[in-house]
Amino acid sequence: MSNPIRKSMVWLGLADDQYDYAEPVEPVAPYVQPVVTRAQVTPLPRRVARAAVPEMNEILTVHPRQYRDAQQIAEHFRDGTPVIINLTQMTEADARRLVDFASGLSTGLRGRIERVTSKVFLLSPEHITVSGEESTNVTSDLDAAFTG
């Protein structure tokens, strides 16, 4: 490759047109495939399917007074224990909040929530079957519990 400054000087007539055609050619490096490193990935724990359905030997009844009692409900429900929630000792706002929480909890863990009376609800885990009269619309039942 020739020097661009030298070419410009020759074009302007400031230098002689004497090129050294034997100037060394820089060797072209062979194409090297870039090394791709993978990021460290932490595997997620896999859900282990329960081999046998646990035997139901208790039903927990909870009489919450404050919304923070929801933690106790969630812990037992997550362990597979059916939970009866009696909301008669709560304010209406906290009771609505707790029912919303319980509804999300049962949906997230594939259980069911059913209204037993106007202020009593049953959370049943996935492996528990509750027989009796089926409610057609749980959402309207939940709304009716707090309006009437």
C-alpha positions as CSV (number, residue, x, y, z in Angstrom):
1,M,0.0,0.0,0.0
2,S,1.3,3.4,-0.8
3,N,1.4,6.4,1.4
4,P,-1.5,8.7,0.9
5,I,0.5,11.8,1.7
6,R,3.1,10.8,-0.9
7,K,0.3,10.3,-3.5
8,S,-1.0,13.8,-2.7
9,M,2.5,15.3,-3.0
10,V,3.0,13.6,-6.4
11,W,-0.4,14.9,-7.6
12,L,0.4,18.4,-6.6
13,G,3.8,18.2,-8.2
14,L,5.7,18.6,-5.0
15,A,7.4,15.2,-5.3
16,D,8.7,12.9,-8.0
17,D,6.6,10.0,-9.3
18,Q,9.0,7.4,-8.1
19,Y,7.2,4.7,-6.2
20,D,8.9,2.0,-4.5
21,Y,6.8,-0.9,-5.7
22,A,8.7,-3.3,-3.6
23,E,7.4,-1.9,-0.3
24,P,6.5,-4.6,2.1
25,V,2.9,-5.7,2.2
26,E,1.4,-6.2,5.6
27,P,0.3,-9.7,6.0
28,V,-3.4,-10.2,6.5
29,A,-4.2,-12.1,9.7
30,P,-6.4,-15.1,9.1
31,Y,-10.0,-14.8,10.2
32,V,-10.3,-16.1,13.7
33,Q,-13.7,-17.2,15.0
34,P,-14.5,-15.2,18.1
35,V,-14.8,-17.3,21.2
36,V,-18.4,-17.2,22.5
37,T,-18.6,-17.6,26.2
38,R,-22.0,-18.4,27.8
39,A,-23.2,-16.7,30.9
40,Q,-23.6,-18.7,34.0
41,V,-27.2,-19.8,34.4
42,T,-28.7,-20.9,37.6
43,P,-31.2,-23.6,37.0
44,L,-34.7,-23.2,38.4
45,P,-35.8,-25.8,40.9
46,R,-38.2,-28.2,39.2
47,R,-41.6,-28.8,40.6
48,V,-41.6,-32.3,42.0
49,A,-44.9,-34.0,41.4
50,R,-46.3,-35.6,44.5
51,A,-46.2,-39.3,44.1
52,A,-49.2,-39.8,46.4
53,V,-51.9,-37.4,47.4
54,P,-51.4,-36.5,51.1
55,E,-54.1,-37.8,53.4
56,M,-56.3,-35.0,54.7
57,N,-56.4,-35.1,58.5
58,E,-57.2,-31.6,59.5
59,I,-59.0,-28.5,58.4
60,L,-57.9,-25.2,59.8
61,T,-60.4,-22.6,60.9
62,V,-59.1,-19.0,61.1
63,H,-60.8,-16.0,62.7
64,P,-58.6,-13.1,61.4
65,R,-58.8,-9.7,63.0
66,Q,-56.3,-7.9,60.8
67,Y,-55.0,-8.3,57.3
68,R,-51.6,-9.5,58.5
69,D,-53.3,-12.8,59.6
70,A,-53.2,-13.6,55.9
71,Q,-49.7,-15.0,56.3
72,Q,-50.9,-17.8,58.6
73,I,-53.7,-18.6,56.1
74,A,-51.2,-18.8,53.2
75,E,-48.7,-21.0,55.0
76,H,-51.3,-23.6,55.9
77,F,-52.9,-23.5,52.5
78,R,-49.5,-23.9,50.8
79,D,-48.9,-27.0,52.9
80,G,-52.1,-28.5,51.5
81,T,-54.4,-27.9,54.5
82,P,-58.0,-26.7,53.7
83,V,-58.7,-23.4,55.5
84,I,-62.0,-22.0,56.6
85,I,-61.8,-18.2,56.9
86,N,-64.4,-16.5,59.2
87,L,-64.4,-12.8,58.5
88,T,-67.0,-11.7,61.0
89,Q,-64.4,-10.0,63.3
90,M,-62.8,-7.9,60.5
91,T,-63.7,-4.5,59.1
92,E,-65.3,-4.6,55.7
93,A,-62.3,-3.0,53.9
94,D,-59.8,-5.5,55.5
95,A,-62.3,-8.4,54.8
96,R,-62.4,-7.5,51.1
97,R,-58.7,-7.2,51.0
98,L,-58.3,-10.6,52.6
99,V,-60.8,-12.3,50.3
100,D,-58.9,-10.8,47.3
101,F,-55.7,-12.2,48.7
102,A,-57.3,-15.6,49.3
103,S,-58.7,-15.7,45.8
104,G,-55.3,-15.0,44.3
105,L,-53.7,-17.6,46.6
106,S,-56.1,-20.3,45.6
107,T,-55.8,-19.5,42.0
108,G,-52.0,-19.4,42.1
109,L,-51.8,-22.8,43.9
110,R,-54.6,-24.3,41.7
111,G,-57.0,-24.6,44.6
112,R,-60.6,-23.3,45.0
113,I,-62.3,-20.7,47.1
114,E,-66.0,-21.1,48.0
115,R,-68.3,-19.0,50.0
116,V,-69.9,-20.9,52.8
117,T,-71.9,-18.1,54.4
118,S,-71.9,-14.3,53.8
119,K,-68.6,-13.9,55.8
120,V,-67.2,-17.4,55.8
121,F,-65.1,-18.8,53.0
122,L,-63.4,-22.2,52.3
123,L,-60.0,-22.5,50.7
124,S,-59.5,-26.0,49.4
125,P,-56.2,-27.2,47.9
126,E,-55.9,-28.8,44.5
127,H,-56.0,-32.4,45.9
128,I,-59.2,-31.8,48.0
129,T,-62.6,-32.4,46.5
130,V,-65.5,-30.6,48.0
131,S,-68.9,-32.0,47.3
132,G,-72.2,-30.2,47.6
133,E,-74.2,-27.5,45.8
134,E,-71.9,-25.8,43.2
135,S,-71.9,-22.1,43.0
136,T,-72.3,-20.8,39.5
137,N,-70.4,-17.5,39.9
138,V,-67.9,-17.2,42.7
139,T,-67.1,-13.5,41.8
140,S,-70.7,-12.5,42.3
141,D,-70.8,-14.5,45.5
142,L,-67.8,-12.6,46.8
143,D,-69.4,-9.2,45.9
144,A,-72.7,-10.2,47.5
145,A,-70.9,-11.1,50.7
146,F,-69.9,-7.5,51.2
147,T,-73.0,-5.7,49.9
148,G,-75.7,-7.4,51.8
